[in-house]
């Protein structure tokens, strides 16, 4: 899956308890929004806008 690495990095960042990398978290949130839009698009056979 193309987003697997980015999601894993997001989870690792949370679990590490270290200082948060906000750029990484923002990128992960954007990735999740894209995945959610793709899922809805597939389920409904329509175009779904990415919600930021």
PDB file with SEQRES, HELIX, SHEET and CRYST1 records, atoms N, CA, C and O in Angstrom:
SEQRES   1 A   52  UNK UNK UNK UNK UNK UNK UNK UNK UNK UNK UNK UNK UNK          
SEQRES   2 A   52  UNK UNK UNK UNK UNK UNK UNK UNK UNK UNK UNK UNK UNK          
SEQRES   3 A   52  UNK UNK UNK UNK UNK UNK UNK UNK UNK UNK UNK UNK UNK          
SEQRES   4 A   52  UNK UNK UNK UNK UNK UNK UNK UNK UNK UNK UNK UNK UNK          
HELIX    1 AA1 UNK A    4  UNK A   16  1                                  13    
HELIX    2 AA2 UNK A   22  UNK A   44  1                                  23    
CRYST1    1.000    1.000    1.000  90.00  90.00  90.00 P 1           1          
ATOM      1  N   UNK A   1       0.840  -1.178   0.000  1.00  0.00           N  
ATOM      2  CA  UNK A   1       0.000   0.000   0.000  1.00  0.00           C  
ATOM      3  C   UNK A   1       0.885   1.241   0.000  1.00  0.00           C  
ATOM      4  O   UNK A   1       1.842   1.318   0.771  1.00  0.00           O  
ATOM      5  N   UNK A   2       0.585   2.184  -0.832  1.00  0.00           N  
ATOM      6  CA  UNK A   2       1.417   3.365  -0.987  1.00  0.00           C  
ATOM      7  C   UNK A   2       1.517   4.240   0.245  1.00  0.00           C  
ATOM      8  O   UNK A   2       2.512   4.943   0.422  1.00  0.00           O  
ATOM      9  N   UNK A   3       0.518   4.214   1.092  1.00  0.00           N  
ATOM     10  CA  UNK A   3       0.515   5.102   2.254  1.00  0.00           C  
ATOM     11  C   UNK A   3       0.985   4.414   3.532  1.00  0.00           C  
ATOM     12  O   UNK A   3       1.051   5.045   4.587  1.00  0.00           O  
ATOM     13  N   UNK A   4       1.304   3.148   3.446  1.00  0.00           N  
ATOM     14  CA  UNK A   4       1.641   2.370   4.635  1.00  0.00           C  
ATOM     15  C   UNK A   4       2.802   2.978   5.419  1.00  0.00           C  
ATOM     16  O   UNK A   4       2.738   3.078   6.644  1.00  0.00           O  
ATOM     17  N   UNK A   5       3.851   3.379   4.727  1.00  0.00           N  
ATOM     18  CA  UNK A   5       5.022   3.945   5.407  1.00  0.00           C  
ATOM     19  C   UNK A   5       4.647   5.229   6.149  1.00  0.00           C  
ATOM     20  O   UNK A   5       5.072   5.445   7.284  1.00  0.00           O  
ATOM     21  N   UNK A   6       3.861   6.062   5.511  1.00  0.00           N  
ATOM     22  CA  UNK A   6       3.484   7.335   6.130  1.00  0.00           C  
ATOM     23  C   UNK A   6       2.603   7.116   7.360  1.00  0.00           C  
ATOM     24  O   UNK A   6       2.766   7.797   8.372  1.00  0.00           O  
ATOM     25  N   UNK A   7       1.689   6.185   7.273  1.00  0.00           N  
ATOM     26  CA  UNK A   7       0.828   5.890   8.420  1.00  0.00           C  
ATOM     27  C   UNK A   7       1.652   5.282   9.549  1.00  0.00           C  
ATOM     28  O   UNK A   7       1.455   5.622  10.715  1.00  0.00           O  
ATOM     29  N   UNK A   8       2.569   4.391   9.211  1.00  0.00           N  
ATOM     30  CA  UNK A   8       3.434   3.777  10.230  1.00  0.00           C  
ATOM     31  C   UNK A   8       4.260   4.847  10.932  1.00  0.00           C  
ATOM     32  O   UNK A   8       4.404   4.811  12.154  1.00  0.00           O  
ATOM     33  N   UNK A   9       4.800   5.789  10.185  1.00  0.00           N  
ATOM     34  CA  UNK A   9       5.591   6.873  10.783  1.00  0.00           C  
ATOM     35  C   UNK A   9       4.731   7.708  11.732  1.00  0.00           C  
ATOM     36  O   UNK A   9       5.199   8.130  12.789  1.00  0.00           O  
ATOM     37  N   UNK A  10       3.478   7.944  11.353  1.00  0.00           N  
ATOM     38  CA  UNK A  10       2.538   8.682  12.191  1.00  0.00           C  
ATOM     39  C   UNK A  10       2.307   7.946  13.512  1.00  0.00           C  
ATOM     40  O   UNK A  10       2.380   8.547  14.584  1.00  0.00           O  
ATOM     41  N   UNK A  11       2.033   6.658  13.430  1.00  0.00           N  
ATOM     42  CA  UNK A  11       1.792   5.860  14.634  1.00  0.00           C  
ATOM     43  C   UNK A  11       3.046   5.797  15.495  1.00  0.00           C  
ATOM     44  O   UNK A  11       2.967   5.951  16.713  1.00  0.00           O  
ATOM     45  N   UNK A  12       4.192   5.575  14.883  1.00  0.00           N  
ATOM     46  CA  UNK A  12       5.450   5.518  15.631  1.00  0.00           C  
ATOM     47  C   UNK A  12       5.731   6.829  16.353  1.00  0.00           C  
ATOM     48  O   UNK A  12       6.223   6.825  17.481  1.00  0.00           O  
ATOM     49  N   UNK A  13       5.423   7.940  15.712  1.00  0.00           N  
ATOM     50  CA  UNK A  13       5.637   9.261  16.312  1.00  0.00           C  
ATOM     51  C   UNK A  13       4.786   9.408  17.582  1.00  0.00           C  
ATOM     52  O   UNK A  13       5.260   9.919  18.596  1.00  0.00           O  
ATOM     53  N   UNK A  14       3.560   8.967  17.518  1.00  0.00           N  
ATOM     54  CA  UNK A  14       2.672   9.047  18.677  1.00  0.00           C  
ATOM     55  C   UNK A  14       3.162   8.130  19.795  1.00  0.00           C  
ATOM     56  O   UNK A  14       3.211   8.530  20.958  1.00  0.00           O  
ATOM     57  N   UNK A  15       3.523   6.901  19.436  1.00  0.00           N  
ATOM     58  CA  UNK A  15       3.925   5.922  20.436  1.00  0.00           C  
ATOM     59  C   UNK A  15       5.284   6.212  21.061  1.00  0.00           C  
ATOM     60  O   UNK A  15       5.560   5.756  22.171  1.00  0.00           O  
ATOM     61  N   UNK A  16       6.129   6.956  20.373  1.00  0.00           N  
ATOM     62  CA  UNK A  16       7.485   7.195  20.863  1.00  0.00           C  
ATOM     63  C   UNK A  16       7.513   8.091  22.092  1.00  0.00           C  
ATOM     64  O   UNK A  16       8.406   7.965  22.931  1.00  0.00           O  
ATOM     65  N   UNK A  17       6.548   8.992  22.207  1.00  0.00           N  
ATOM     66  CA  UNK A  17       6.540   9.915  23.331  1.00  0.00           C  
ATOM     67  C   UNK A  17       7.596  10.987  23.208  1.00  0.00           C  
ATOM     68  O   UNK A  17       7.755  11.803  24.116  1.00  0.00           O  
ATOM     69  N   UNK A  18       8.321  11.003  22.106  1.00  0.00           N  
ATOM     70  CA  UNK A  18       9.347  12.020  21.882  1.00  0.00           C  
ATOM     71  C   UNK A  18       8.699  13.319  21.430  1.00  0.00           C  
ATOM     72  O   UNK A  18       7.490  13.383  21.204  1.00  0.00           O  
ATOM     73  N   UNK A  19       9.514  14.342  21.303  1.00  0.00           N  
ATOM     74  CA  UNK A  19       9.021  15.621  20.797  1.00  0.00           C  
ATOM     75  C   UNK A  19       8.332  15.393  19.449  1.00  0.00           C  
ATOM     76  O   UNK A  19       8.888  14.748  18.560  1.00  0.00           O  
ATOM     77  N   UNK A  20       7.159  15.910  19.313  1.00  0.00           N  
ATOM     78  CA  UNK A  20       6.344  15.671  18.128  1.00  0.00           C  
ATOM     79  C   UNK A  20       6.866  16.451  16.928  1.00  0.00           C  
ATOM     80  O   UNK A  20       7.198  17.632  17.034  1.00  0.00           O  
ATOM     81  N   UNK A  21       6.931  15.783  15.805  1.00  0.00           N  
ATOM     82  CA  UNK A  21       7.290  16.405  14.538  1.00  0.00           C  
ATOM     83  C   UNK A  21       5.981  16.821  13.867  1.00  0.00           C  
ATOM     84  O   UNK A  21       5.314  15.999  13.239  1.00  0.00           O  
ATOM     85  N   UNK A  22       5.615  18.096  14.000  1.00  0.00           N  
ATOM     86  CA  UNK A  22       4.318  18.550  13.513  1.00  0.00           C  
ATOM     87  C   UNK A  22       4.189  18.471  11.998  1.00  0.00           C  
ATOM     88  O   UNK A  22       3.086  18.272  11.489  1.00  0.00           O  
ATOM     89  N   UNK A  23       5.287  18.623  11.266  1.00  0.00           N  
ATOM     90  CA  UNK A  23       5.218  18.469   9.810  1.00  0.00           C  
ATOM     91  C   UNK A  23       4.827  17.037   9.452  1.00  0.00           C  
ATOM     92  O   UNK A  23       4.016  16.810   8.555  1.00  0.00           O  
ATOM     93  N   UNK A  24       5.413  16.078  10.164  1.00  0.00           N  
ATOM     94  CA  UNK A  24       5.092  14.671   9.933  1.00  0.00           C  
ATOM     95  C   UNK A  24       3.624  14.397  10.261  1.00  0.00           C  
ATOM     96  O   UNK A  24       2.939  13.691   9.522  1.00  0.00           O  
ATOM     97  N   UNK A  25       3.153  14.954  11.361  1.00  0.00           N  
ATOM     98  CA  UNK A  25       1.758  14.745  11.741  1.00  0.00           C  
ATOM     99  C   UNK A  25       0.801  15.370  10.727  1.00  0.00           C  
ATOM    100  O   UNK A  25      -0.238  14.788  10.419  1.00  0.00           O  
ATOM    101  N   UNK A  26       1.140  16.541  10.211  1.00  0.00           N  
ATOM    102  CA  UNK A  26       0.307  17.195   9.200  1.00  0.00           C  
ATOM    103  C   UNK A  26       0.256  16.361   7.924  1.00  0.00           C  
ATOM    104  O   UNK A  26      -0.810  16.182   7.334  1.00  0.00           O  
ATOM    105  N   UNK A  27       1.407  15.853   7.501  1.00  0.00           N  
ATOM    106  CA  UNK A  27       1.446  15.009   6.313  1.00  0.00           C  
ATOM    107  C   UNK A  27       0.617  13.746   6.512  1.00  0.00           C  
ATOM    108  O   UNK A  27      -0.086  13.308   5.601  1.00  0.00           O  
ATOM    109  N   UNK A  28       0.701  13.161   7.705  1.00  0.00           N  
ATOM    110  CA  UNK A  28      -0.072  11.948   7.990  1.00  0.00           C  
ATOM    111  C   UNK A  28      -1.569  12.246   7.975  1.00  0.00           C  
ATOM    112  O   UNK A  28      -2.353  11.457   7.447  1.00  0.00           O  
ATOM    113  N   UNK A  29      -1.965  13.367   8.545  1.00  0.00           N  
ATOM    114  CA  UNK A  29      -3.385  13.742   8.550  1.00  0.00           C  
ATOM    115  C   UNK A  29      -3.885  13.940   7.126  1.00  0.00           C  
ATOM    116  O   UNK A  29      -4.999  13.530   6.800  1.00  0.00           O  
ATOM    117  N   UNK A  30      -3.078  14.561   6.278  1.00  0.00           N  
ATOM    118  CA  UNK A  30      -3.452  14.755   4.884  1.00  0.00           C  
ATOM    119  C   UNK A  30      -3.568  13.404   4.164  1.00  0.00           C  
ATOM    120  O   UNK A  30      -4.464  13.205   3.344  1.00  0.00           O  
ATOM    121  N   UNK A  31      -2.670  12.499   4.476  1.00  0.00           N  
ATOM    122  CA  UNK A  31      -2.703  11.168   3.879  1.00  0.00           C  
ATOM    123  C   UNK A  31      -3.974  10.433   4.275  1.00  0.00           C  
ATOM    124  O   UNK A  31      -4.612   9.795   3.438  1.00  0.00           O  
ATOM    125  N   UNK A  32      -4.341  10.520   5.540  1.00  0.00           N  
ATOM    126  CA  UNK A  32      -5.557   9.863   6.012  1.00  0.00           C  
ATOM    127  C   UNK A  32      -6.785  10.449   5.318  1.00  0.00           C  
ATOM    128  O   UNK A  32      -7.704   9.710   4.965  1.00  0.00           O  
ATOM    129  N   UNK A  33      -6.812  11.758   5.119  1.00  0.00           N  
ATOM    130  CA  UNK A  33      -7.934  12.399   4.416  1.00  0.00           C  
ATOM    131  C   UNK A  33      -8.042  11.877   2.988  1.00  0.00           C  
ATOM    132  O   UNK A  33      -9.147  11.650   2.495  1.00  0.00           O  
ATOM    133  N   UNK A  34      -6.913  11.685   2.325  1.00  0.00           N  
ATOM    134  CA  UNK A  34      -6.913  11.150   0.958  1.00  0.00           C  
ATOM    135  C   UNK A  34      -7.443   9.723   0.953  1.00  0.00           C  
ATOM    136  O   UNK A  34      -8.259   9.366   0.102  1.00  0.00           O  
ATOM    137  N   UNK A  35      -6.988   8.909   1.892  1.00  0.00           N  
ATOM    138  CA  UNK A  35      -7.439   7.515   1.965  1.00  0.00           C  
ATOM    139  C   UNK A  35      -8.942   7.453   2.215  1.00  0.00           C  
ATOM    140  O   UNK A  35      -9.642   6.652   1.595  1.00  0.00           O  
ATOM    141  N   UNK A  36      -9.436   8.284   3.108  1.00  0.00           N  
ATOM    142  CA  UNK A  36     -10.872   8.306   3.390  1.00  0.00           C  
ATOM    143  C   UNK A  36     -11.669   8.696   2.139  1.00  0.00           C  
ATOM    144  O   UNK A  36     -12.707   8.101   1.850  1.00  0.00           O  
ATOM    145  N   UNK A  37     -11.183   9.690   1.407  1.00  0.00           N  
ATOM    146  CA  UNK A  37     -11.868  10.104   0.173  1.00  0.00           C  
ATOM    147  C   UNK A  37     -11.836   8.988  -0.866  1.00  0.00           C  
ATOM    148  O   UNK A  37     -12.826   8.757  -1.560  1.00  0.00           O  
ATOM    149  N   UNK A  38     -10.705   8.296  -0.977  1.00  0.00           N  
ATOM    150  CA  UNK A  38     -10.611   7.180  -1.917  1.00  0.00           C  
ATOM    151  C   UNK A  38     -11.599   6.083  -1.550  1.00  0.00           C  
ATOM    152  O   UNK A  38     -12.267   5.529  -2.424  1.00  0.00           O  
ATOM    153  N   UNK A  39     -11.693   5.769  -0.281  1.00  0.00           N  
ATOM    154  CA  UNK A  39     -12.617   4.725   0.189  1.00  0.00           C  
ATOM    155  C   UNK A  39     -14.065   5.083  -0.170  1.00  0.00           C  
ATOM    156  O   UNK A  39     -14.797   4.251  -0.706  1.00  0.00           O  
ATOM    157  N   UNK A  40     -14.469   6.303   0.124  1.00  0.00           N  
ATOM    158  CA  UNK A  40     -15.832   6.741  -0.184  1.00  0.00           C  
ATOM    159  C   UNK A  40     -16.070   6.723  -1.687  1.00  0.00           C  
ATOM    160  O   UNK A  40     -17.138   6.321  -2.149  1.00  0.00           O  
ATOM    161  N   UNK A  41     -15.069   7.158  -2.447  1.00  0.00           N  
ATOM    162  CA  UNK A  41     -15.189   7.177  -3.904  1.00  0.00           C  
ATOM    163  C   UNK A  41     -15.404   5.776  -4.462  1.00  0.00           C  
ATOM    164  O   UNK A  41     -16.223   5.574  -5.358  1.00  0.00           O  
ATOM    165  N   UNK A  42     -14.668   4.820  -3.929  1.00  0.00           N  
ATOM    166  CA  UNK A  42     -14.814   3.428  -4.377  1.00  0.00           C  
ATOM    167  C   UNK A  42     -16.182   2.889  -3.999  1.00  0.00           C  
ATOM    168  O   UNK A  42     -16.839   2.231  -4.805  1.00  0.00           O  
ATOM    169  N   UNK A  43     -16.613   3.164  -2.779  1.00  0.00           N  
ATOM    170  CA  UNK A  43     -17.890   2.641  -2.297  1.00  0.00           C  
ATOM    171  C   UNK A  43     -19.090   3.223  -3.046  1.00  0.00           C  
ATOM    172  O   UNK A  43     -20.092   2.538  -3.255  1.00  0.00           O  
ATOM    173  N   UNK A  44     -18.981   4.478  -3.441  1.00  0.00           N  
ATOM    174  CA  UNK A  44     -20.114   5.154  -4.071  1.00  0.00           C  
ATOM    175  C   UNK A  44     -19.980   5.283  -5.587  1.00  0.00           C  
ATOM    176  O   UNK A  44     -20.900   5.756  -6.253  1.00  0.00           O  
ATOM    177  N   UNK A  45     -18.847   4.867  -6.129  1.00  0.00           N  
ATOM    178  CA  UNK A  45     -18.571   4.999  -7.567  1.00  0.00           C  
ATOM    179  C   UNK A  45     -18.754   6.448  -8.026  1.00  0.00           C  
ATOM    180  O   UNK A  45     -19.321   6.714  -9.086  1.00  0.00           O  
ATOM    181  N   UNK A  46     -18.262   7.369  -7.206  1.00  0.00           N  
ATOM    182  CA  UNK A  46     -18.352   8.782  -7.537  1.00  0.00           C  
ATOM    183  C   UNK A  46     -17.089   9.499  -7.072  1.00  0.00           C  
ATOM    184  O   UNK A  46     -16.259   8.936  -6.359  1.00  0.00           O  
ATOM    185  N   UNK A  47     -16.970  10.731  -7.487  1.00  0.00           N  
ATOM    186  CA  UNK A  47     -15.817  11.534  -7.091  1.00  0.00           C  
ATOM    187  C   UNK A  47     -16.075  12.097  -5.706  1.00  0.00           C  
ATOM    188  O   UNK A  47     -17.136  12.664  -5.445  1.00  0.00           O  
ATOM    189  N   UNK A  48     -15.107  11.941  -4.823  1.00  0.00           N  
ATOM    190  CA  UNK A  48     -15.211  12.459  -3.457  1.00  0.00           C  
ATOM    191  C   UNK A  48     -14.094  13.483  -3.240  1.00  0.00           C  
ATOM    192  O   UNK A  48     -12.921  13.197  -3.484  1.00  0.00           O  
ATOM    193  N   UNK A  49     -14.462  14.647  -2.791  1.00  0.00           N  
ATOM    194  CA  UNK A  49     -13.461  15.683  -2.508  1.00  0.00           C  
ATOM    195  C   UNK A  49     -12.692  15.318  -1.241  1.00  0.00           C  
ATOM    196  O   UNK A  49     -13.243  14.733  -0.308  1.00  0.00           O  
ATOM    197  N   UNK A  50     -11.422  15.669  -1.226  1.00  0.00           N  
ATOM    198  CA  UNK A  50     -10.591  15.457  -0.040  1.00  0.00           C  
ATOM    199  C   UNK A  50     -10.926  16.553   0.965  1.00  0.00           C  
ATOM    200  O   UNK A  50     -10.870  17.741   0.646  1.00  0.00           O  
ATOM    201  N   UNK A  51     -11.269  16.146   2.166  1.00  0.00           N  
ATOM    202  CA  UNK A  51     -11.604  17.098   3.219  1.00  0.00           C  
ATOM    203  C   UNK A  51     -10.368  17.376   4.058  1.00  0.00           C  
ATOM    204  O   UNK A  51      -9.769  16.472   4.640  1.00  0.00           O  
ATOM    205  N   UNK A  52     -10.007  18.637   4.103  1.00  0.00           N  
ATOM    206  CA  UNK A  52      -8.794  19.009   4.852  1.00  0.00           C  
ATOM    207  C   UNK A  52      -9.106  19.333   6.288  1.00  0.00           C  
ATOM    208  O   UNK A  52      -8.203  19.663   7.057  1.00  0.00           O  
TER     209      UNK A  52                                                      
END                                                                             
